[in-house]
Amino acid sequence: MRRYPYQRFLQLDLTLLEQLHYSVLHRPYWTLKRWCDRLWHSKLVWRWIGEPLHDRKYAPWAAFSPDTNAPVITNPNQIACRTQHGVATVRWGCAGQTTSPVSARNALLPDGTRGDVQNRSMMSWWRRKGSGDKRWLIGDVDIRMTDVVFGDRASQDLKYDPPAVEVGAQLERDLALHRPFVEALADDEFAAVAHHMLAHLEWMQIGAHEIGLFEGLHDMFACLRNKGEDYLDFKFGDYPGDAPTKAMAAKHVLRMKEMMRSLGWRTYTADELQARTREDFRARVERRLEAWWQLDAYEARPADSYDRLSKTPLISDMLLYEGDDPAWLDELRDEERLATSAQFVVRLKDLANSGRVTASEFERLFQALL
């Protein structure tokens, strides 16, 4: 929802019949589907069955040109291809005639063994699996006609400079210079919980109205951890290690809140969240009421003024979001009650099916239902 600091979900009250229908049919189906998806993408099945089938369709083999050091593209519409280099293979991303290497398999590593390497093109380096304190080792790749050779870089340390005071990212600067926080980031579980809290909650300075802003949250985590990760690992939630248990997550949440409090930062209290929820509810009612007032003018138009729209919106009273109190509906005035009732949806549906509104007008009115 807009103007709300956390992700919220619609509250849907299911009838007993709907609950039974979901329990008997949908829940077993989605449970089986999730199990099959996990099996299909498991390391062994995907490596030997899933990936070869996928590559055969979406990443066909291509000839490699030593003159351009790139694959020879014969189909400008293909999105990927593979080239063979002795025992090593390179996967390329394609955009028309432009190609860039994405990853390599069976590349020759510095210790003489072979393994998989990834191209982090946004970071201008390649990387391979590390060990110990390093999840990844950064390096460069030499793609040859008969082999792919990976070499480690001399320095594996990532450079990070906290934002200057005048930039305005005071929260990022406070955390980057707070040694207990930096040391705690070495724990994979704490790093995952802390990143999720900073990415999805709004933080305010205690005693002030300044909202904590981040110029580079993901990059800060990758660099301060210094384990060979980059900002993409955190931007897309590809957190290291296994997900923490609920008990451990709660422990890390408490630890993070204590750190933030010691730095002079806090998130919303329960009363503040309730006030913002109520404010958002009133804004949705006003938006819906304003659209309700427009329906009379649309209904006065002759039928078939425009193309009929086969629209079937869910006919129900105004949906409530997580945190909304159903008792608030009882406090509405008479006209507000009509605007928030299913009658709004019925009138809107009739307008669409009778050709009295354009597609853009329907969409604008439909947005008032959300």
BELQUILIN-V831119 format. One record per backbone hydrogen bond with DSSP energy under -1.0 kcal/mol. CO is the residue of the C=O (numbers start at 0). NH is the residue of the N-H. E is the energy in kcal/mol with one decimal. If there is no record, write none. Layout:
# BELQUILIN-V831119
CO,NH,E
CO,NH,E
This chain:
# BELQUILIN-V831119
0,3,-1.0
8,321,-3.0
14,18,-2.7
15,19,-2.4
16,20,-2.5
17,21,-2.5
18,22,-2.7
19,23,-2.6
20,24,-2.3
20,25,-1.0
21,26,-3.4
24,28,-1.5
25,29,-2.8
26,30,-2.4
27,31,-2.5
28,32,-2.4
29,33,-2.5
30,34,-2.1
31,35,-2.6
32,36,-2.6
33,37,-2.4
34,38,-2.2
35,39,-3.0
36,40,-2.2
38,41,-1.1
41,45,-2.8
42,46,-1.7
43,47,-1.9
44,48,-2.3
44,49,-1.9
45,50,-3.8
48,52,-1.8
49,53,-2.3
50,54,-3.1
51,55,-2.1
52,56,-1.0
53,57,-2.8
54,58,-2.1
59,81,-2.1
62,71,-2.9
64,68,-1.5
64,69,-1.2
69,64,-2.6
74,77,-1.7
78,93,-2.4
80,91,-3.1
81,61,-2.7
82,89,-2.3
84,87,-2.0
87,84,-3.5
88,104,-2.7
89,82,-2.2
90,101,-3.5
90,102,-1.3
91,80,-1.7
92,99,-1.8
94,97,-1.8
97,94,-2.8
99,92,-3.0
101,118,-2.7
102,90,-2.8
103,116,-2.5
104,88,-2.0
106,114,-1.9
107,149,-3.0
108,111,-2.2
112,108,-3.2
114,106,-2.4
116,103,-2.3
117,126,-2.2
119,122,-1.9
119,124,-1.4
124,119,-2.9
125,138,-2.7
126,117,-2.6
127,136,-2.9
130,133,-1.8
134,129,-2.7
136,127,-2.1
137,152,-2.4
138,125,-2.8
139,150,-2.8
141,148,-2.3
146,143,-2.8
147,107,-3.1
148,141,-2.9
150,139,-2.3
163,166,-1.3
164,167,-1.0
167,169,-1.6
168,172,-2.0
169,173,-2.8
170,174,-2.3
171,175,-2.5
172,176,-1.6
174,177,-1.3
177,181,-2.1
178,182,-2.8
179,183,-1.9
180,184,-1.4
182,185,-1.3
183,186,-1.9
186,190,-2.5
187,191,-2.1
188,192,-2.2
189,193,-3.2
190,194,-2.4
191,195,-2.0
192,196,-2.2
193,197,-2.4
194,198,-2.2
195,199,-1.8
196,200,-1.6
202,211,-3.7
203,265,-2.6
204,207,-2.1
209,204,-1.7
215,219,-2.5
216,220,-2.0
217,221,-2.1
218,222,-2.6
219,223,-2.7
220,224,-2.1
221,225,-1.6
226,134,-1.2
226,135,-2.2
229,232,-1.4
230,234,-2.7
231,235,-1.6
232,237,-1.5
233,236,-1.3
236,238,-2.0
244,248,-3.0
245,249,-2.4
246,250,-1.8
247,251,-2.4
248,252,-2.5
249,253,-2.2
250,254,-2.1
251,255,-2.5
252,256,-2.5
253,257,-2.1
254,258,-1.9
255,259,-2.7
256,260,-2.5
257,261,-2.1
258,262,-1.3
259,264,-2.9
260,263,-1.1
263,205,-2.6
265,203,-3.5
268,272,-2.4
269,273,-2.2
270,274,-2.2
271,275,-2.3
272,276,-2.4
273,277,-2.4
274,278,-2.3
275,279,-2.3
276,280,-2.2
277,281,-2.3
278,282,-2.0
279,283,-2.0
280,284,-2.1
281,285,-2.5
282,286,-2.1
283,287,-2.1
284,288,-2.7
285,289,-2.2
286,290,-1.6
287,291,-2.1
288,292,-1.8
291,294,-1.2
293,297,-1.4
294,298,-2.6
295,299,-1.2
297,300,-1.3
308,310,-1.9
319,10,-3.5
320,323,-2.8
324,327,-2.3
325,328,-1.3
327,330,-1.0
328,331,-1.2
332,336,-2.5
333,337,-1.7
334,338,-2.1
335,339,-1.9
337,340,-1.1
339,317,-3.3
340,343,-1.3
341,345,-2.1
342,346,-2.4
343,347,-2.3
344,348,-2.6
345,349,-2.2
346,350,-2.1
347,351,-1.9
348,352,-2.5
349,353,-1.4
350,355,-2.4
351,308,-2.9
353,303,-3.0
354,304,-1.1
354,305,-2.1
357,361,-2.4
358,362,-2.3
359,363,-2.1
360,364,-2.3
361,365,-2.9
362,366,-1.9
365,368,-1.9
366,369,-1.1
